[in-house]
Every structure is written in C-alpha cells, then in structure tokens.
Amino acid sequence: MLLMGIMLVLMFASSLGDAAIMDELAHIPAAYSYVFLKDARLNPEHPPLIKDIAALPLIGQDLNFPTDIKAWQYDVNGQWDQGATFLYEAGNDPARILKLMRLPMMLLAVLFGWMIWLFSRRHFGERVAFLATFLYAFSPTFITHARFVTTDLGAAVAFFIGIVAFVRFLGEPNAKNILLAGLAFGAAELLKFSLILLIPIYGVLLVAWAMVRVEISWGERAKTFLGLVLKTALIILIGLALIWLVYLWHVWNYPVERELRDAAYLLGSFQPRAVADIVPWLIQYPLLRPLGQYFLGLLMVLQRAAGGNTQYFLGEVSNLGTWNYFPILYLLKEPLALHILTLIAAAFSITRVLRAKTKSVTAALVWVRDHFIEFASIAFIAIYWTSSITSPLNIGVRHVLPTFPFIFILVAREIVAWLRSWPASDVVSWWDWLRRVYEIYIASLPRYLLAGALVLWQASSVLAAFPYYLSYYNEAGGGLMNGYQIAVDSNYDWGQDLRRLGDYVRENNTPEIGLFYFGGGSPARELGDRFRMWWPVEGQPKDGGWYAISATFQMGAFGPAVRGFVKNPQDSFDWLKAFEPVARAGTSIFIYHLPPR
C-alpha cells in the first residue's frame, strides 16, 4: 500500500540522524541477552517479545556482549550500564546496531497499518479503511515511536489483536476462535504488561454481549453469559501457556539463585507482601519459573505506577500526575486536522442519535448488538483513558497510543458516513432523479472539499516536521520549536539530537563544549575530545565558553516544584535563565555561548 510505503520512508529516513534515545539504552542489551544468552536478568519490567523481535537482525553479526563486568555479574537489573558498555565500550558499531534493531519495529508498524486497513475494510468498507489507514500513517506519534526499540508500538498492536480476536470469538465461540483469541491474549501479554487491562475489558464485553441479546429471554442470556465466561477462562489459560513457553526460553540460562536474589530486591517495597511472595514461590519450582519471571515484571510495573513519575508539565514539576496531562498532550501532539475531523464525526454521530425515531433502552441494546465492534472500541477507549487519567504515572502521550487506532477507525467511519449523508428517497420521476444528482454531486461538494482540505493539512503538517517527529507539537502547542514549554522527556527530548550536536560542533569548529545530556547516546563518542561533562548546578562557568543542555534537564530545572514535590537543589540552576541559547542541535539540545563571569 502506498500509505504504508510513505510511512516506512518517513520512519526510516528520519531515524538515521537520531542517536539512541534513553529507553533504548536499556532495551537493546536486554534484547541481545534474551535471544542469544537465554537470560532475562535485564529489563524485567517489560515483557520480552518486542525486544526479541528487535534482536533478530543481530543473528550472524559479530558482536561483543561483555558478561564479565559489574553490570552483568553483580548489579540487580544493571540494564543502563550494560547498555552503555555493549553499545559504546565493547568495540561494537552502535550506529549499525541501532539501524538493524530499529528496522523490525518499522516493519511491524507497516504490518500493523495493513491490519488496520484489512479490519476496517472488512467491517466498514474501502473508504473507511483508506481514511483510517491514512490517519494512522500520518500520525506523528506513531511515526515517532515505531522507529525506536521500545514497547510502545508493541502495546498498540497488542491491544488491537487482543480486542479484535476476542470480539471475533464472541461472534463465533468455536474451538478455532477460542484458540486464536488465546494466542492473541498470550502474545498481547508478552508485548506489554499494561495488557493486563484486557481481562477487565473482556469482562465488560462479555456482560455487554449477553445483555444485548434482546431476541432471547434473560434466562437464556444468563446461560449464554456463563458459557462464554468458561470459554474466556480457557482463552486466558491458553494465553498463560504461551507466556510460559516464551519465558521458558528467557530463564533457561538465568541462574535460579540469581533470579531469586534479583526478585527479592526488585520487589522489596511492594505491598501487599503476600502478593510479592508469590514470585519467589513460583521461581523455586523449575516448572513454574517462567511464570515467576513474568509475574515479577508485572508486579514491578504495578509498583512503579503507584509511585508516579517526575515530570515537567505546563511550567511545573511534580511526580503526582495530573488528570489533564494525557488529554492536553493528545490534543497538542496529534495534528489539529485530526481533531477537527473528530469534532465533525462526533457532531454527526450525536445528530444521528438525536434524530433517531425510537429512543429506549431496548433500542440502545439493539444498536450495541448490531454495532458491537463500534461499542467495543468505545468501551476500550473509555476504560483505557480512565485508567491513564487516574494514574499518577505521567510518562508521555505514547502511553495512550493503544487507543489511537480505534479512534482513527471510529472517526473514519463517521466521516465517510457524513460525506455520504444525502437523504434516502425513491426515484420515480425525472425531477426526483435531478434532485438526487444535486444531493450527491452538488450539495455534498462542500463536505468533500472540507474533508479533503483537512486531509491535505494533516499530511503537509506531518511532512513539514521531518525529521523531528519526536518533538512534534501542532500549531496550538507551539510547533516543533516551542513544544518543550508544554512537556518534555519522551514528548520532546529523549536524547535523539546528540548526533546533530556533533554535527553542529564540527561544522562550527567549536574547540570544546560542556554538555549536560539526557538520553541514551554517548557524548564522548559523538563529540570526541571536544566533549567535557558540565554540571550547571555548579553555577555560571568562570571562563565562559560553549555549553549545551538537553531540554528535559533545562525545563525540569526551571519549573517550580508543586503539589508537595520536593526538588533536589542539584536539579535547579536558575542562573541560566538570564541567558538565551544561540542555537539548537535539532530541536531538543540548547546551545549557549556564555560570557566570562
């Protein structure tokens, strides 16, 4: 498909200038150790499947993965140091490793686009499939996170296959669909731990499916519900079997004593302890060890979610999270054209509901029965967004990425219906025929022109952002160059511009530059002997000179601590506010030429 070809070109070409982002420093060594060493001691807080896929191109590569260093031998989850050593200190070519491991992510994104198109075409037709796939292919958030060795794309794929397979099972609960739904559930859990949400989502869909069977009695509905519950339990068991099988590989060479020690440390503060104690109990039995490692990661995620995440957002710094974090970032980091299309779709949908001749509970149940895919999509979006908004873990708009494909499909469905919303009438005369021609080809023309303009606007805004997709903010968010004032970290600055800083230093013949860097790249490797570490907390440099700082560190230092958060004095350096950067590396590294003090 042309759209997927364009998306692939944008992803690949824009990734070539990006250094390793922060999370890749952990995921890359973990991926290698999973596939080649069968040892899951690194990065257990993320399930292995997406990392396994990323590591496949490394087969046959002559790489050095040190296992005699402290990070591997003694540290608990020494992923960051192991990653730095593997990429930059072991004689490997980090640029080649990045290129090879990012490519499967991009190909998975293309495959996912094909899945969205195929699903939409099957249920809603060619026009809806094209528009939904366009919104996906020209989503700057998808283009961004499908280029990195992280779990965000995998989470979106996982929720999609998990929900689609389960809805198909509900429609035809035969042995084949039970098996497919079970495998989809297991694969989903192996892609992201947040997929545990599929279980309550399945519960909601089960209840809804039984309730909307208005053609049968309530007793028959209860019987149908109980039968589906038992089959859903079988689906989950099939999923657990797949999880066990995959994790078996990953703990094969992981010493059990080391696994027990690591688990005890990593879950040291988890409450309630009775739940945490399940993990070492599972690990001590060889047959249950794979499930023990899986549940270790799941509990680590729950533990981290409860603790929140320190973030700069709208001029403030806190670790408690705020309810408007995800809604605002969604509105500002996806194109305005998409949001206008969404408003049109919502208004048209509400109008159709208000004009419905029959308004009753039974009519609503019949609509859900006849439009269960749409209901399932809306239910998932509502559950997932509610979970995200109420969580203190504000980790970037990428966290709500799994809901995007369902939003795209729903918007596309309603927009196509709106474009073709001419009155239905019988043609019994020439006058009726002329009126029908007018309604189809003349009266609808403004709608087509508006929709076409919005599609072109979205495409042009995304193409214009090349290659800085991670820093994308729409016009309301300040655009590429000013979005850092809203939120940073994976929303704007994840360390991707380090190579561009190296280009700037060489092009401007800068003799030396101090750098305070946030990311997964190696300043020493990119800048050579021109690099020196800079700690802004020490105050304005006495002799002045060239200095650079990542936007994530700068905004975290400039923003005041709020809602009880206490900022470390070393994380603030207000003296820098008196100076303006003279340039930027890419969008996210500010470059200063400071005068002598």
C-alpha positions in Angstrom: 0.0 0.0 0.0 1.2 3.5 -0.9 0.3 4.9 2.5 2.4 2.3 4.3 5.3 2.9 1.8 5.2 6.6 2.6 5.2 5.9 6.4 8.1 3.5 6.1 10.2 6.0 4.2 9.4 8.7 6.8 10.3 6.4 9.7 13.5 5.1 8.2 14.8 8.3 6.8 14.0 10.3 10.0 15.6 7.7 12.2 19.0 7.9 10.5 20.0 11.1 12.3 18.7 10.1 15.7 21.0 8.9 18.5 19.9 6.2 20.9 17.1 7.5 23.0 17.0 7.0 26.7 14.9 3.8 26.8 16.9 2.1 24.0 19.9 2.1 26.3 18.0 -0.5 28.5 16.0 -2.4 25.8 18.9 -3.1 23.4 21.2 -5.0 25.8 18.1 -6.8 27.2 17.1 -7.9 23.7 20.5 -9.3 23.0 20.7 -11.2 26.3 17.3 -12.7 25.8 17.8 -14.0 22.3 21.5 -15.0 22.5 22.1 -15.8 26.1 18.6 -17.0 27.2 18.9 -14.9 30.3 16.3 -12.4 31.4 18.1 -10.6 34.2 17.9 -7.2 32.4 14.8 -5.1 32.0 12.3 -7.5 33.6 9.8 -4.7 34.0 9.0 -5.1 30.3 8.0 -8.4 28.7 10.3 -9.8 26.1 8.5 -10.3 22.8 9.1 -6.9 21.2 12.7 -7.0 22.3 13.1 -10.5 20.9 11.8 -9.3 17.5 14.2 -6.3 17.5 17.2 -8.5 18.2 16.5 -10.9 15.3 18.6 -8.9 12.7 21.6 -9.3 15.1 21.8 -13.0 14.2 25.0 -13.6 12.4 26.5 -10.3 13.5 29.9 -10.5 15.1 29.2 -8.6 18.3 30.9 -8.4 21.7 28.5 -8.6 24.7 30.6 -8.4 27.9 29.4 -10.7 30.7 32.4 -10.2 32.9 31.5 -6.7 34.0 29.8 -5.5 37.2 26.6 -4.6 35.5 26.1 -8.2 34.4 27.8 -10.1 37.2 26.7 -8.3 40.3 24.2 -5.4 39.7 20.5 -6.0 40.0 19.0 -5.2 36.7 22.1 -3.3 35.6 20.5 -2.5 32.3 21.8 1.1 31.9 25.4 0.3 32.5 25.2 -2.9 30.5 23.7 -1.0 27.6 26.4 1.7 27.6 29.1 -0.9 27.7 27.6 -3.0 24.9 26.9 -0.1 22.6 29.9 2.2 23.2 32.7 0.4 25.1 32.9 -3.1 23.7 34.2 -2.5 20.2 30.8 -2.7 18.5 29.3 -0.3 16.0 26.4 1.4 17.8 25.0 3.1 14.7 24.8 -0.3 12.9 23.2 -1.9 15.9 20.6 0.8 16.1 19.8 0.6 12.4 19.4 -3.1 12.5 17.3 -3.3 15.6 15.0 -0.4 14.7 14.2 -1.9 11.3 11.9 -4.7 12.7 10.0 -2.0 14.6 9.3 -0.1 11.4 8.3 -3.3 9.6 5.9 -4.1 12.4 4.4 -0.7 12.1 3.8 -1.3 8.4 2.2 -4.7 9.2 0.0 -3.0 11.8 -1.1 -0.5 9.2 -2.1 -3.4 6.9 -4.0 -5.0 9.8 -5.9 -1.7 10.4 -6.7 -1.4 6.7 -7.8 -5.1 6.5 -10.0 -4.9 9.6 -11.6 -1.6 8.6 -12.3 -2.7 5.0 -13.9 -6.0 6.2 -16.3 -4.3 8.6 -16.8 -0.8 7.2 -15.7 -0.7 3.5 -12.9 0.6 1.4 -13.4 4.3 2.0 -13.3 3.9 5.8 -10.3 1.6 5.5 -8.4 4.2 3.4 -9.1 7.1 5.8 -8.4 5.1 9.0 -5.1 4.0 7.5 -4.2 7.5 6.4 -4.8 8.8 9.9 -2.5 6.1 11.2 0.2 6.5 8.6 0.3 10.3 9.2 0.2 10.2 13.0 3.4 11.8 14.2 3.1 9.8 17.4 3.1 6.5 15.6 5.8 7.6 13.2 7.9 8.6 16.2 7.6 5.6 18.4 7.6 3.0 15.6 11.2 3.9 15.0 12.6 3.0 18.4 13.4 -0.2 20.2 10.8 0.3 22.8 7.5 -1.3 23.8 5.1 1.4 22.8 4.3 0.2 19.3 4.0 -3.3 20.6 1.4 -2.2 23.2 -0.8 -0.7 20.4 -0.5 -3.9 18.3 -1.2 -6.0 21.4 -4.4 -4.2 22.4 -5.7 -4.3 18.8 -5.2 -8.0 18.2 -6.4 -8.8 21.7 -9.7 -7.0 21.3 -10.3 -7.9 17.7 -9.7 -11.6 18.4 -12.0 -11.5 21.4 -14.8 -9.8 19.6 -14.5 -12.4 16.8 -14.7 -15.1 19.4 -17.9 -13.6 20.9 -19.4 -13.7 17.4 -18.4 -17.3 16.8 -17.3 -19.0 20.1 -16.0 -22.1 18.3 -12.7 -24.0 19.0 -10.8 -22.2 16.3 -11.7 -18.8 17.6 -11.0 -19.8 21.2 -7.5 -20.9 20.2 -6.9 -17.7 18.2 -8.2 -15.5 21.0 -6.0 -17.4 23.5 -2.9 -17.0 21.3 -3.7 -13.3 20.8 -4.1 -12.8 24.5 -0.8 -14.5 25.3 1.0 -12.5 22.6 -0.5 -9.3 23.9 0.7 -10.0 27.5 4.2 -10.8 26.1 4.3 -7.3 24.4 3.4 -5.0 27.3 2.4 -5.6 31.0 -0.3 -2.9 30.7 -2.2 -5.5 28.6 -3.4 -7.0 31.9 -6.2 -4.5 31.3 -7.5 -6.9 28.7 -9.0 -9.0 31.5 -11.5 -6.3 32.8 -12.1 -5.2 29.2 -13.1 -8.8 28.3 -15.4 -8.8 31.4 -17.2 -5.6 30.2 -17.5 -7.0 26.7 -18.9 -10.3 28.0 -21.6 -8.6 30.0 -22.5 -6.3 27.1 -22.6 -9.2 24.6 -25.0 -11.2 26.8 -27.2 -8.2 27.7 -27.8 -7.1 24.1 -29.2 -10.5 23.0 -32.7 -8.9 23.2 -34.1 -11.7 20.9 -33.8 -14.2 23.8 -35.0 -14.3 27.4 -33.0 -13.1 30.3 -32.6 -16.7 31.4 -31.1 -17.6 28.0 -28.8 -14.6 28.3 -27.6 -15.7 31.6 -26.9 -19.1 30.2 -25.1 -17.6 27.3 -23.0 -15.4 29.6 -21.9 -18.3 31.8 -20.9 -20.4 28.8 -18.8 -17.5 27.4 -17.2 -16.9 30.8 -16.0 -20.5 30.9 -14.6 -20.3 27.3 -13.0 -17.0 28.2 -11.2 -18.7 31.1 -9.9 -21.2 28.6 -8.7 -18.3 26.4 -6.7 -16.9 29.4 -5.3 -20.4 30.1 -4.1 -20.7 26.5 -2.5 -17.3 26.9 -0.8 -18.3 30.1 0.6 -21.4 28.3 2.1 -19.2 25.6 3.5 -16.9 28.2 5.1 -19.9 30.0 6.6 -21.2 26.7 8.2 -17.9 25.8 9.5 -17.2 29.2 10.9 -20.7 29.4 13.5 -19.7 26.8 14.3 -16.5 28.7 15.1 -18.1 32.0 16.8 -21.1 30.6 20.3 -19.8 31.5 19.3 -17.4 34.2 20.7 -19.0 37.5 17.8 -19.6 39.9 19.7 -18.3 42.9 20.4 -15.1 41.0 16.8 -14.8 39.9 15.6 -15.2 43.5 18.0 -12.6 44.7 17.0 -10.1 42.0 13.3 -10.7 42.6 13.7 -10.1 46.4 15.5 -6.8 45.7 13.2 -5.6 43.0 10.0 -6.2 44.9 11.4 -5.2 48.3 8.9 -2.4 48.7 5.9 -4.0 47.1 2.7 -4.1 49.1 0.9 -6.3 50.0 3.7 -8.7 50.7 1.5 -11.7 50.3 1.3 -10.9 46.6 5.0 -10.2 46.3 5.8 -13.6 48.0 4.1 -15.4 45.1 7.0 -14.6 42.8 9.8 -16.4 44.8 7.4 -19.3 45.4 6.9 -19.7 41.7 10.6 -19.3 40.9 11.8 -22.0 43.3 9.9 -24.7 41.2 11.5 -25.4 37.8 8.2 -25.9 36.1 6.8 -22.6 37.4 9.9 -20.5 37.0 8.8 -18.9 33.7 5.6 -17.7 35.2 7.5 -16.4 38.3 9.6 -14.2 36.0 6.5 -13.0 34.2 4.8 -12.0 37.4 7.9 -10.4 38.7 7.8 -7.9 35.8 4.0 -7.4 36.2 4.4 -6.5 39.9 7.3 -4.2 39.1 5.1 -2.3 36.7 2.3 -2.0 39.3 4.9 -0.9 41.9 6.2 1.8 39.6 2.7 3.0 38.6 1.8 3.6 42.3 4.9 5.7 42.8 4.3 8.1 39.9 6.9 9.6 37.6 8.6 13.0 38.0 7.6 15.2 35.0 7.8 18.8 33.8 4.3 19.8 32.6 2.9 23.2 31.8 5.7 25.0 33.7 5.6 22.9 36.8 7.4 19.8 38.1 5.7 17.1 40.1 5.6 13.3 40.5 1.9 13.0 41.4 0.5 13.3 38.0 -2.5 15.4 36.9 -5.8 14.4 35.3 -5.4 16.7 32.3 -1.9 15.5 31.4 -2.9 13.0 28.7 -5.9 14.9 27.3 -3.8 18.0 26.7 -0.9 16.2 25.2 -3.2 14.2 22.9 -4.8 17.5 21.7 -1.4 19.1 21.2 0.8 16.3 19.9 -1.6 15.0 17.2 -2.4 17.2 14.2 -5.2 19.8 14.5 -6.8 18.4 11.3 -7.4 15.1 13.1 -9.1 16.9 16.0 -11.4 18.8 13.6 -12.3 15.6 11.8 -13.0 14.1 15.2 -15.3 17.0 16.1 -17.2 16.7 12.8 -17.5 12.9 13.3 -18.8 13.4 16.9 -21.3 16.1 16.0 -22.6 14.0 13.1 -22.9 10.9 15.3 -24.7 12.8 18.1 -27.1 14.3 15.5 -28.0 10.9 14.2 -28.7 9.7 17.7 -30.9 12.7 18.4 -32.8 12.2 15.2 -33.4 8.5 15.8 -37.1 7.7 15.7 -37.0 5.3 18.6 -35.3 6.2 21.9 -35.4 3.5 24.5 -33.2 1.1 26.5 -34.2 -1.7 24.1 -33.3 0.4 21.1 -29.9 1.2 22.7 -29.3 -2.5 23.3 -30.2 -3.3 19.7 -27.8 -0.7 18.4 -25.0 -2.2 20.6 -25.9 -5.7 19.3 -25.8 -4.5 15.7 -22.7 -2.3 16.1 -20.7 -4.3 18.6 -17.3 -3.5 17.1 -18.0 0.2 17.5 -19.2 -0.4 21.1 -16.1 -2.5 21.9 -13.9 0.3 20.5 -15.6 3.0 22.5 -15.6 0.8 25.7 -11.9 0.2 25.3 -11.1 3.8 24.7 -13.1 4.8 27.8 -11.6 2.2 30.1 -8.0 2.8 29.0 -8.3 6.6 29.2 -9.9 6.4 32.6 -7.1 4.2 33.8 -4.5 6.6 32.4 -6.1 9.8 33.6 -6.4 8.5 37.2 -2.9 7.1 37.3 0.0 9.2 38.8 2.3 7.7 36.1 2.5 10.5 33.5 5.1 9.1 31.1 4.2 10.8 27.8 1.5 10.7 25.2 2.9 7.4 24.0 1.2 5.8 27.0 -2.3 6.3 25.4 -1.0 5.2 21.9 -3.0 1.9 22.0 -6.3 3.9 21.8 -5.3 5.7 18.6 -6.1 3.0 16.1 -9.6 2.6 17.5 -10.1 6.4 17.4 -8.9 6.6 13.8 -11.3 3.8 12.8 -14.3 5.4 14.6 -13.5 8.9 13.1 -13.1 7.5 9.6 -16.4 5.6 9.8 -18.3 8.6 10.8 -16.6 11.0 8.4 -17.4 8.7 5.5 -21.0 8.4 6.6 -21.1 12.2 6.9 -19.7 12.7 3.4 -22.4 10.4 2.0 -25.3 11.6 4.2 -27.8 12.5 1.5 -31.5 11.8 2.2 -32.8 8.4 1.1 -35.7 8.7 -1.3 -37.3 6.8 -4.1 -36.6 8.0 -7.7 -39.9 7.8 -9.5 -39.6 10.8 -11.9 -37.1 12.9 -13.7 -37.4 15.6 -11.0 -36.6 13.0 -8.4 -33.6 11.9 -10.4 -32.3 15.5 -10.8 -32.7 16.2 -7.1 -30.8 13.0 -6.3 -28.0 14.1 -8.6 -27.9 17.5 -6.9 -27.7 16.0 -3.4 -25.0 13.5 -4.3 -22.7 15.7 -6.6 -23.5 19.3 -5.7 -24.9 19.6 -2.1 -22.2 17.2 -0.8 -19.3 19.1 -2.5 -18.6 21.4 0.4 -18.3 18.4 2.7 -15.8 16.7 0.4 -13.8 19.9 -0.1 -13.6 20.4 3.7 -12.6 16.8 4.4 -10.0 16.9 1.5 -8.5 20.1 2.9 -8.2 18.6 6.4 -6.5 15.5 5.0 -4.1 17.6 3.0 -3.4 19.8 6.1 -2.6 16.8 8.2 -0.3 15.3 5.5 1.5 18.6 5.0 2.0 19.3 8.7 3.5 15.9 9.3 5.8 16.1 6.2 6.9 19.5 7.3 8.0 18.1 10.7 10.6 15.8 9.1 12.9 14.6 10.6 11.9 15.8 14.1 8.9 13.7 14.8 9.6 13.1 18.5 9.4 16.8 19.1 6.2 17.3 17.1 3.6 19.6 18.5 0.8 21.0 16.4 0.2 24.7 15.9 -1.8 25.1 19.1 1.1 23.5 21.1 3.7 25.9 19.7 5.0 23.7 16.9 8.4 21.9 16.7 10.4 24.8 18.2 8.2 25.7 21.2 6.5 22.5 22.3 9.2 22.0 25.0 7.3 24.6 27.1 4.4 22.1 27.4 6.1 18.9 28.2 9.5 17.3 27.5 11.0 13.8 28.1 9.5 11.4 25.5 7.1 14.1 24.4 10.0 16.2 23.1 13.5 15.3 24.2 14.6 11.7 24.7 18.2 12.3 23.7 17.7 11.9 20.0 19.6 15.0 18.9 23.1 14.1 20.2 24.4 13.3 16.7 23.1 16.7 15.5 25.0 18.4 18.3 28.1 16.6 17.0 27.4 17.9 13.5 27.0 21.5 14.9 30.3 21.3 16.8 32.2 20.1 13.8 30.6 22.5 11.3 31.2 25.5 13.5 34.7 24.3 14.5 33.8 24.6 18.2 37.0 23.7 20.1 35.3 22.4 23.3 31.7 22.2 24.6 30.4 21.4 28.0 27.3 19.2 27.9 24.5 18.2 30.3 22.8 15.5 28.3 19.6 13.4 28.8 19.5 10.4 26.5 20.9 7.1 25.5 23.7 8.3 23.3 27.4 8.6 24.1 28.6 12.2 24.2 32.3 11.1 24.3 31.7 9.1 21.1 29.8 11.7 19.2 31.9 14.7 20.3 35.3 13.1 20.8 37.9 15.2 22.6 35.7 18.3 22.3 33.3 17.0 24.9 33.5 17.6 28.6 30.9 17.0 31.3 29.1 20.0 32.5 27.2 20.3 35.8 25.1 23.6 35.6 24.3 23.3 39.3 27.9 24.5 39.9 26.9 27.9 38.7 28.0 30.1 35.7 31.4 29.0 34.4 34.1 31.4 35.4 35.7 31.5 32.0 32.6 31.3 29.9 32.6 29.3 26.6 30.4 26.9 24.7 27.8 24.8 26.6 24.8 22.7 25.7 21.9 21.2 27.7 19.0 18.9 26.9 15.5 20.4 27.0 14.4 17.8 29.6 17.0 18.8 32.1 16.6 22.6 31.4 12.8 22.6 31.8 13.0 20.3 34.9 15.4 22.8 36.4 13.4 25.9 35.5 10.0 24.6 36.6 8.9 25.1 40.2 8.1 22.0 42.3 4.3 21.8 43.1 1.8 19.6 44.9 4.2 18.6 47.6 7.1 17.5 45.4 10.5 18.5 46.8 13.1 19.2 44.2 16.7 18.3 44.8 18.8 21.5 45.0 21.2 19.9 42.5 18.3 19.8 39.9 17.9 23.6 39.8 20.1 26.2 38.2 18.1 29.5 37.9 21.2 31.4 36.9 20.9 30.0 33.4 17.6 31.8 32.9 19.5 35.1 32.3 20.9 33.7 29.1 19.4 32.9 25.7 20.6 29.9 23.6 22.5 30.9 20.5 21.5 27.8 18.6 20.0 24.3 18.9 21.0 20.9 17.9 17.9 19.6 16.2 15.1 20.8 18.4 15.9 19.5 21.8 19.5 20.5 22.8 20.0 24.1 23.6 23.4 25.6 22.8 24.8 28.5 24.8 27.8 30.7 24.3 28.3 32.0 27.9 30.4 35.1 28.7 33.1 35.0 31.3 31.8 35.6 34.8 
